[in-house]
Amino acid sequence: MEAPAFAVNGMFSAVKVRTSSFTANNVSPRTGTASPPAVTMAVDAFQKKFQSFGKINIDYSRPKKLASFKRAGYPVSFDYPNSPAMAGHYSISNCNVPSACDKIFMKYDEYCAKGMMQVFKRSAVPFGTYTTKCTEGTVPQQAFAKRVFNRTKAFRQAQKPINVRLAERYENRRLAFTMANGCHREEQQFSTMPMSAATYLAGRAEAMGTCYRVVTPTSIAEDYMAAGVRAQITAKAHPSGVYRVGVCEDGYAKGDAENLRVAALAAEFRAGQQSPSTVTGQQYESARTARKLYASTCHHEETQIFAYPAVAAAMCRD
């Protein structure tokens, strides 16, 4: 095989380039990596499409490597410097830092909530095809707008004061205890896993159809009473007349309120297209749930709940 014509030894003389201030490489490459910022993320139980999917056959209740696992953060009992070397380490900024064990249980709670949501979705849509009460939307781009609205709602949920968030957490736990029907295992899970408790209530309402958007009134009197119940619940949630952060249901940007009103009317119209057995089952489940959670063994309220299913569905709203 012949060599190329330009590859001849001795054709060009070697040029010696001396190191000068122009040819020297004075910039050393950076080998260190930036430390990740300490950002606290609020996980929302209802936004499953925007979270990492849980892996199967992985036990989140224990760390991956028990031998090399190092606990992060300070112990709960560490309320003062226990040695001169720890002086100044403890401050009020470390009070809300979860420990490593809490982080593991939070991940386990998220994993259980995702599995619970999948069970309720299969119960609501047993054949794999969405029925007339699809909550994602009925026109193009409405599902994407709904997801953006839910992400904004999850962000505003994290802006609530700690007392409001704890009150909602305890209320969800109380309602989940009531619906657990005395099951000790479920009560233990709901007491230590707030995301599972909230997902259980939301998923059960979606699967059973206990929603005032789905159970429509059948008379003028029932519509009037259901509207009165919704007005009382709204007034109780906003005693000063001004919507607080994270609780407004009409929207956060221009045009959201009108789109949600149209979606609510579309949901009521689609609810009327369901079979008579489905409509009757949703009315019965709404009355049964309202009687169990809110009637408090009052005979007068129980009579109204079973006589007006739309009123019962209005009482079951979150």
Steps between C-alpha positions, in 0.01 A plus 500: 500500500647833391543777755345842440710748306506753781614251765873525428751503779714810509274704271438765767740611766375485858427837649585548865241710683619645824269550797403863545228693670287462186548127446495387862174356629455677830133396544468181700185297445252488786465154645264564790122472471256748637311388804128460439283767661294406803150535359196371688236372259135459594362178356138510399299182520277591207773580246625158400590593145768741616678273744743216447323169467565256782703194411361153548655249742688768692452532872506873573473440873873428530809664347679345206825428687456436869873463565604829341191698594571824683232689682445857378401786725492543875314277745172615644640530853784725391370834631835647610871457406622185673867579433714805423541377142123514444463859622306702245383197298153495649270779392135552427564423132557134589162454668308410182773281348365143482723221619612212281235273647228756425621531141478122456146490639399794279619306196318191619186706555524634145545149362193370688293798388587436135397137528179601675419748225551233234258268683231768510556585132451136404185495710364817336597389148487118509515450121791735438288758314396827660130541552291813450630647827863541387657773711786590264291700256274481198675729249861513371762654732261493796682209663832686483341812649353285778844359583653847510222614732561201727872572515425861595262376767769267636743792518248717683428213737858528624449872569234437764589560865609201700189508720271483193693212349499308827127560542436361151725205573319412822161543335596266217624249753175522697286445190722213387467338844122520469500339157746229608214311670706408804788342308807523723751471215339782300477722807871450567582586139284814500640617834861501377452564126320827422535463123334159507211638707440788257530271198257254655233767544548650154520164324196362677295808408604463135432126485167514683378819334435690824551844344258789463614537136378150422189466717266755343181625668168365378277783626506872568487444876793260491704744289423782743599295806822373337597858409437602863725223629780602261463864608528403868812292436658787305414750773649271764823461301527878444354673807644841407352495150843493331643188342814383672812377326457161341124457549351691206330252267422736212853549370819698537538663158281690257246271336529216751171574674300498176665179382423328830136610488469357151666178615258475794199539270646242264549260792136541603389438143714187466370372834152491349624272219586218739289190544214507755674239714818712517305812594308313771821350638667843521199645680499215751875522564479878548222461756680218680830691516338824621303314765811324626726805506281801573152399625619425855199271567258789447166362380399828330825520301486134406148549363610793287813321380310195374221713353735737313814326365636825350506651850699199622746539211542869584588405857769258377702765319856565621 
